[in-house]
């Protein structure tokens, strides 16, 4: 049996020491503020952001999705103030039992979907039979597994009943039982199967089960920098055909930025496999009608036990302010449109409506409905993906929705920007893998494939779990003003590649040197500007501040940045205060303070001005005796300590335990 821990509610008691342990383990639920750990609004039914002492329950499937991580965070809390309540069935049990995987696999073919209302008689007849769909994934770092889950959610739009299967432990004899099969697989090393798919692949090769009557399609993830691009997917595609299966849609090959290619594949493969009837025959004449049904553009309305609930929101009356740019006339301006639109509509839905009904010349990039990396725009000061963000998340009834291009990129026309600067920086940064020959597990042919600890793989996956590197670039306050700055999107790729254990020594040194260069990670004064944009910004900010820490440690805190961080850190730890006078005393020394007596902090110390209004003697005392200064570092730059705001940010991120 498999048991699933489901957390019904979680809350934070008093006396939190803001140690970051809970946020590091489960940032999807916990967020550290200056005062305490908080429970995010998005995971609670009351929609509030606080310690949840009121005991609001977890929203949706959050309690199940992150149950184990919440328990781990509670166990890791050093002061034991994270409390939780597990979901029960009314008795004393604290876990929910889930059917074994084999039982699910056997039950899936017998399930039936509800008959769609509307549409042709042939379409209704198709929905009346077996609608099961098997989605198998082969994944090394979690990307293919994530796409499999996304594909399953979209499959329900076509009246299918999807089940996602990990290839690890899957019975090869059961492949023939799944008349509709989609395979999503990555490629590992030099064209090998990912670890969880290797056993199944060898078994299929040795047993050669007949797959006659099986309809399938494959989405393969790879890296064009490797000679054997997407070879694992190609191998499965050829093997299924050789065993008698029917390829209903050609294989999709995806590069490292796989979202767009996967979206193109799923938009064609799902309706095609949904047209396979109960006998395994493809009803190709229904394909266009199935596409209309799945996209919601037809009149069909799904109903029944297996139909996902519609998350509808009330109509909003808003004023839309649209940025316009005509390259031929080199003219910019704003269009103002008053409209009423459902709150659950996306920004892209709004733009499409304007294009169709108001001005057909409006130019913008369309996405695939799942967060396309290049569909970014700035709306009311936030950088968002137009095909993912809902109107209700950005504006209230009667408000103004200001839509403009992403900052930092040249504008081509209206809301379309030129991403070539990002692509050129990424190309120059060379974040693709160049591995040295390495020891580790070997394949059947004797070639080494290397090893990676599960925790390392999970860490790398979490650090790169952002929806769009292009969007990440525009979150920076520096990117728009420094044409040579690599940008957080490129730097994050470089940093994660540099700590990947598969990366060769020469490439690792090259990446670290690039990250620490003049236009690298030091060019951004404060990554808080990136962190304020939500989970993706926080992910990148945390990783890039870790990169700064690595650079400082590797140089033993030498150089301008290292010297300031070292002495600032020591002054704070010795004094117990975030203090401007101790910083200057440690960095400049007594002679430096005297030589700088009428400039910056020294002048304020000598003349008796303090930020807290305390007696002047306390500031004067810091000239001679350690440590007696008071107050926080002001927003100023002294000629003898350049860019000290970087020191504050660095120390706050690197060591918060003083």
Buried (B, 14 or more C-beta within 10 A) or exposed (E): EEEEBBBBBBBBBEEBEBBBBBBBBBBBBBBBEEEBBBBBBBBBEBEBBBBBEEEBBBBEEBBBBBBBBBBBBBEBBEEEBBBBBBBEEEEEEBBBEEEEBEEEBEEBBEEBBBBBEEBEEEBBBBBBBBBBBBBBBBBBBBBBBBBBEBBBEBBBBBBBBBBBBBBBEBBBEBBBBBBBBBBBBBBBBBBBBBBBBBBBBEBBEEEEBEBEBBBBBBBBBBBEEBEBBBBBBBBBBEBBEEBEBBBBBEBBBBBBEBBBBBBBBBBBBBBBBBBBBBEBEBBEEBBEBBBBBBEEEBEBEBEEEBBEEEEEEEBBEBBBBBBBBEEEEEEEEEBEBEBEBBBBBBBBBBBBBBBEEBEEEBBBBBBBBBBBBBBBBBBBEBBBBBBBBBBBBBBEEEBEBBBBBBBBBEBBBBBBBEBEBBEEBBEEBBBBBBBEEEEEEEBEEEEBBBEBEEEBBEBBBBBBEBBBBBBBBBBBBBBBEBEEBBBBBBBBBBBBBBBBBBBBEEBBEBBBEBBBEEBBBBBBBBBBBBBEBBBBBBBBBBBBBBBBBBBBEEEEBEBEBBBBBBBBBEBBEBBEBBBBBBBBBBBBEEEBBEEBBEEBBBEBBBEEEBBEEEEBEBBBBBBEEEBBBBBEBEEEEBEBBEEBEBBBBBBEBBEEEE
